[in-house]
Structures are given as structure tokens and as C-alpha cells.
Amino acid sequence: MERIIVGVDGSAASRAALRWAAAIGRPLDAEVIVVNAWTPVPSELKPSYLERLTAERFDWLSGWCEPELTEVKHRFAVPVGDPRNALPEAVEAEEADLLVIASTGSSGAEPGFLHLGSVAEMLVHHTTIPLAVLPPGCEAPGTRALLATDGSDQAGAAARWLASVAPATGHTVLAVTVVDDADAADLDEWTAPLAEAGLAVEPRVITGGPPAVGILDDVADRDADLVVMGMRGTGTITGMRLGSVATRVLRRAEVPVVLIPDPAS
């Protein structure tokens, strides 16, 4: 992993997301790019005034962020525009490997369909790279990462992502699958990328019940503090990942969730 983008808005939740991104980036020697998208008021400004406001915004952002970025390579960006557009644009321009956001920010808007803020909801549906979503109150990446897997290509991508991160971050790796038939679960095969990375895996097979409920129960039972899982492509409503197990987990999770988009999407 080379570049991590974290979106911030000055809220306590986004500061926690920044702290989390820095804690992930530090052992990986990844660069953390802090993005604060904003819209000046009034919207029509003389170029010289906009330039001054942008410089002031940049100074504020760097001062606000620096205490959290000790011993982390970092840069700052203050693009003008809606963060729902600016963050994907930054991801593409920087060829980022991970996008980190808080589930809610400072807008004061009521949670939407996924009980997330509007920026988080849009990114969940449209992200093209791994997306870490942090619920309120998260301060650090923790030590116990749970891979939720079902043997699909998406779950395989999630396993490979975790295998690339956990050796450096020192996470203990757990794995869970929720299936109707325990004999059909092959966690050794499904977690092979982790074993190949030299990581011991603590597996669990849960039989029956809704997969999202089983995953969340396992998070609580084994004190996991991070969930990593694949996310399928968009569904029948154009451009939206509705109804997937990943979005159901995200809606109720009390720990950070890293969603890995469908490698084919």
C-alpha cells in the first residue's frame, strides 16, 4: 500500500478517521493524503480572493492535522467542491490504495438509508478502491481483524487485502463464514492468501441464519475491532450496492469496516 486518502471536515469523527488512517499508514510506510473539500460562500469570488481563502483553508487544515501525523508521510489538499465528488476525484488522481472516512461528519444531516452520512453513503455505493468506514468513537485500528468470507471472488479480494496489511500492522486474524451447510465451507482454501503471508488464522463456521447477523455476532463474541469483507457490484438500481451483506453489516457495525469492491466491477 502506497497512498491512503482520508476525508476530513473538522469534526471529531473525521479526526478519529485521520488518526486511524495514520495508524494504518505508519507501519506500512504509506503516504496519507488528507483531503478537505469545501465550498466557499459566496460561491462566485474573484480569483485573488478565492486563492486567499484556499491558502487560509490549507493553513487551517495542516495545523488541525499535524498532531495526528507524527512519523507519517503526508500531504494536504483543499479542493473546492462537494466531497462526494472531490474524494473520488482525489482517489483517481492520486491512484490511491485506500480511502478512509467517518460514517458521519459535521453536516448535521440526518442519516440516510444506510444510517450513514450522505458522503459515506455515496462512497459505499460507488467506491472503486478499498473503503474504510469508521463509526463514531473509533480511535485506533485495534489488534483483531475479522475477515468475513463466503468463498466468492469478492471475499478472495478481501482476503488478499488483509494479507497485504496484517503482517505490518500486527493484527491477529480471525475468519468467519455463515453457511447453510458446514460441510460446504472450506475456510482453509478461502483464507489461503493469509496463510501464504505467514499469518495464523482463527477460523469459525456459523451454520444458518442471516449472514450479516452471524458476522456481527462473531465480532462481538471474539472482540474483533475491524471487519474486512468483499462487496459485490451494483444491483438492480443503477449505481447502488443495495441489499448486500456488506452494506447490512456496515449499517449496524460498531467497529471500523473495510469494504473491498468487486474486482470485476
C-alpha positions as CSV (number, residue, x, y, z in Angstrom):
1,M,0.0,0.0,0.0
2,E,1.5,3.3,-1.1
3,R,-1.2,6.0,-0.7
4,I,-4.1,6.4,1.7
5,I,-6.7,9.2,1.3
6,V,-8.6,10.3,4.3
7,G,-11.5,12.7,4.0
8,V,-11.9,15.2,6.9
9,D,-14.3,18.0,7.7
10,G,-13.1,19.3,11.0
11,S,-15.4,17.1,13.1
12,A,-14.4,14.9,15.9
13,A,-15.4,11.9,13.9
14,S,-13.2,12.8,11.0
15,R,-10.3,13.4,13.4
16,A,-10.7,9.9,14.6
17,A,-10.7,8.7,10.9
18,L,-7.4,10.7,10.4
19,R,-5.9,9.1,13.5
20,W,-7.0,5.6,12.2
21,A,-5.5,6.3,8.7
22,A,-2.2,7.4,10.2
23,A,-2.0,4.4,12.5
24,I,-2.5,2.1,9.4
25,G,-0.2,4.1,7.2
26,R,2.7,4.3,9.7
27,P,3.8,0.7,9.8
28,L,3.1,0.3,6.1
29,D,5.2,3.4,5.2
30,A,2.3,4.6,3.2
31,E,1.6,8.3,2.4
32,V,-1.5,9.7,4.0
33,I,-3.2,12.4,1.8
34,V,-5.7,14.4,3.8
35,V,-8.5,15.9,1.7
36,N,-10.8,18.6,3.0
37,A,-13.3,19.5,0.2
38,W,-15.1,22.8,0.7
39,T,-17.4,25.3,-1.0
40,P,-16.7,29.0,-0.4
41,V,-19.6,31.3,0.4
42,P,-20.5,33.3,-1.7
43,S,-19.9,30.9,-4.5
44,E,-18.8,33.5,-7.0
45,L,-15.5,35.1,-5.9
46,K,-12.7,37.0,-7.5
47,P,-9.8,34.6,-8.3
48,S,-7.5,36.5,-6.0
49,Y,-10.0,36.2,-3.1
50,L,-10.6,32.5,-3.7
51,E,-6.8,32.0,-3.8
52,R,-6.5,33.7,-0.4
53,L,-9.4,31.7,1.1
54,T,-7.8,28.5,-0.2
55,A,-4.5,29.3,1.4
56,E,-6.2,30.1,4.7
57,R,-8.1,26.8,4.4
58,F,-4.8,24.9,3.8
59,D,-3.1,26.5,6.8
60,W,-6.1,25.6,9.0
61,L,-6.1,22.0,7.7
62,S,-2.3,21.5,8.2
63,G,-2.5,22.9,11.7
64,W,-5.5,20.8,12.6
65,C,-4.0,17.6,11.2
66,E,-0.3,17.8,12.1
67,P,-0.6,16.4,15.7
68,E,-2.1,13.2,14.4
69,L,0.5,12.6,11.7
70,T,3.7,12.1,13.6
71,E,6.2,9.9,11.7
72,V,3.8,9.5,8.8
73,K,4.4,10.7,5.3
74,H,1.6,13.1,4.5
75,R,0.2,15.8,2.2
76,F,-2.8,18.1,2.3
77,A,-5.4,19.0,-0.3
78,V,-8.3,21.5,-0.1
79,P,-10.2,21.1,-3.4
80,V,-13.2,23.3,-3.9
81,G,-16.4,21.3,-4.4
82,D,-18.7,18.7,-2.9
83,P,-16.7,16.0,-1.1
84,R,-18.9,13.4,-2.8
85,N,-17.2,14.4,-6.0
86,A,-13.8,15.6,-4.7
87,L,-12.9,12.4,-2.8
88,P,-13.4,10.0,-5.8
89,E,-11.5,12.6,-8.0
90,A,-8.6,12.5,-5.5
91,V,-8.6,8.7,-5.4
92,E,-8.3,8.7,-9.2
93,A,-5.7,11.5,-9.4
94,E,-3.5,10.0,-6.7
95,E,-4.0,6.4,-7.7
96,A,-4.8,5.8,-4.0
97,D,-4.9,2.3,-2.5
98,L,-7.3,3.0,0.4
99,L,-10.0,5.6,1.2
100,V,-10.8,6.3,4.8
101,I,-13.9,8.3,6.0
102,A,-16.0,8.6,9.1
103,S,-19.5,7.3,8.9
104,T,-20.9,10.7,9.7
105,G,-19.4,14.2,9.7
106,S,-20.2,17.7,10.7
107,S,-23.0,18.5,8.2
108,G,-25.7,17.8,10.7
109,A,-27.8,16.0,8.1
110,E,-29.9,13.1,9.3
111,P,-28.5,9.6,8.4
112,G,-29.8,8.2,5.2
113,F,-30.8,4.7,4.0
114,L,-27.7,3.1,5.5
115,H,-27.8,5.2,8.6
116,L,-24.7,6.9,7.4
117,G,-23.9,10.5,6.4
118,S,-24.5,11.4,2.8
119,V,-20.8,11.4,1.8
120,A,-20.3,7.9,3.3
121,E,-23.4,6.5,1.6
122,M,-22.4,7.8,-1.8
123,L,-18.9,6.4,-1.5
124,V,-20.2,3.0,-0.3
125,H,-22.2,2.7,-3.5
126,H,-19.6,4.0,-5.9
127,T,-16.1,3.3,-4.5
128,T,-13.6,1.7,-6.8
129,I,-10.9,1.0,-4.2
130,P,-11.0,-0.4,-0.6
131,L,-13.0,1.9,1.6
132,A,-12.7,2.1,5.4
133,V,-15.8,3.5,7.2
134,L,-15.4,4.3,10.8
135,P,-18.4,4.6,13.2
136,P,-18.4,7.1,16.0
137,G,-16.0,6.6,18.8
138,C,-13.2,4.7,17.0
139,E,-9.8,5.9,17.9
140,A,-7.3,3.2,16.7
141,P,-7.1,0.3,14.3
142,G,-7.1,-2.2,17.1
143,T,-5.5,-5.6,17.1
144,R,-8.1,-8.2,16.0
145,A,-9.2,-8.2,12.3
146,L,-12.1,-10.3,11.2
147,L,-12.3,-11.5,7.6
148,A,-15.9,-12.3,6.6
149,T,-15.8,-14.7,3.7
150,D,-18.0,-16.9,1.6
151,G,-15.5,-18.2,-0.9
152,S,-16.6,-15.7,-3.6
153,D,-14.2,-13.6,-5.8
154,Q,-15.1,-10.6,-3.7
155,A,-14.2,-12.4,-0.5
156,G,-11.0,-13.6,-2.1
157,A,-10.1,-10.0,-2.8
158,A,-10.8,-9.1,0.8
159,A,-8.5,-11.9,2.0
160,R,-5.7,-10.7,-0.3
161,W,-6.1,-7.1,1.0
162,L,-5.9,-8.2,4.6
163,A,-2.9,-10.4,3.8
164,S,-1.1,-7.4,2.4
165,V,-1.8,-5.3,5.5
166,A,-1.8,-7.5,8.6
167,P,1.8,-8.6,8.7
168,A,2.9,-4.9,9.1
169,T,0.1,-3.8,11.4
170,G,0.3,-6.8,13.7
171,H,-3.3,-7.7,13.6
172,T,-4.5,-11.1,14.9
173,V,-6.5,-12.5,12.0
174,L,-9.9,-14.1,12.6
175,A,-12.1,-15.6,9.8
176,V,-15.8,-16.3,9.8
177,T,-18.3,-17.7,7.3
178,V,-22.0,-18.1,7.7
179,V,-23.4,-21.0,5.6
180,D,-26.4,-23.3,5.5
181,D,-24.2,-26.4,5.2
182,A,-21.0,-26.5,7.3
183,D,-19.6,-29.2,5.0
184,A,-19.7,-26.8,2.1
185,A,-17.4,-24.3,3.8
186,D,-13.7,-24.5,3.1
187,L,-12.0,-21.9,5.2
188,D,-8.6,-23.3,4.6
189,E,-9.0,-22.6,0.9
190,W,-10.9,-19.3,1.4
191,T,-8.2,-17.9,3.7
192,A,-5.2,-19.2,1.7
193,P,-3.8,-15.7,0.9
194,L,-3.5,-15.1,4.7
195,A,-1.6,-18.4,5.2
196,E,0.7,-17.7,2.3
197,A,1.5,-14.4,4.0
198,G,2.6,-16.3,7.1
199,L,-0.4,-15.4,9.2
200,A,-2.2,-17.8,11.5
201,V,-5.9,-17.6,11.1
202,E,-8.5,-18.3,13.8
203,P,-11.5,-19.7,11.8
204,R,-15.1,-20.1,12.7
205,V,-18.0,-21.6,10.7
206,I,-21.5,-20.4,11.7
207,T,-24.4,-22.5,10.4
208,G,-27.7,-21.0,9.5
209,G,-29.2,-17.6,9.9
210,P,-28.7,-14.3,8.1
211,P,-25.0,-13.8,7.2
212,A,-24.9,-10.2,8.4
213,V,-26.3,-11.2,11.8
214,G,-23.8,-14.0,12.1
215,I,-20.9,-11.8,11.2
216,L,-21.9,-9.1,13.7
217,D,-22.5,-11.7,16.4
218,D,-19.0,-13.1,15.8
219,V,-17.5,-9.6,16.0
220,A,-19.0,-9.3,19.5
221,D,-18.2,-12.9,20.6
222,R,-14.5,-12.6,19.6
223,D,-13.9,-8.9,20.4
224,A,-12.9,-8.1,16.8
225,D,-12.1,-4.4,16.3
226,L,-12.0,-4.4,12.5
227,V,-14.1,-6.2,9.8
228,V,-12.8,-6.7,6.3
229,M,-15.2,-8.1,3.7
230,G,-15.8,-8.0,0.0
231,M,-18.6,-6.1,-1.6
232,R,-20.5,-7.1,-4.7
233,G,-21.1,-4.9,-7.7
234,T,-24.1,-2.7,-8.1
235,G,-27.5,-4.2,-8.1
236,T,-30.8,-3.7,-9.9
237,I,-30.9,0.0,-9.0
238,T,-28.3,1.6,-11.3
239,G,-25.2,2.6,-9.4
240,M,-26.2,1.4,-6.0
241,R,-25.0,-1.6,-3.9
242,L,-28.3,-2.3,-2.2
243,G,-29.1,-5.3,-0.1
244,S,-25.7,-6.8,0.1
245,V,-24.4,-8.5,3.2
246,A,-21.6,-5.9,3.4
247,T,-24.0,-2.9,3.5
248,R,-26.1,-4.7,6.1
249,V,-23.0,-5.2,8.3
250,L,-21.9,-1.6,7.8
251,R,-25.3,-0.3,8.8
252,R,-25.0,-1.9,12.3
253,A,-21.3,-2.2,12.9
254,E,-19.8,-0.6,15.9
255,V,-16.2,-1.2,14.7
256,P,-14.5,0.0,11.5
257,V,-15.4,-1.9,8.4
258,V,-13.1,-2.1,5.3
259,L,-15.1,-2.8,2.2
260,I,-13.3,-4.3,-0.8
261,P,-15.2,-3.6,-4.0
262,D,-15.9,-6.3,-6.6
263,P,-12.6,-6.8,-8.5
264,A,-14.7,-7.3,-11.7
265,S,-16.7,-4.1,-11.2
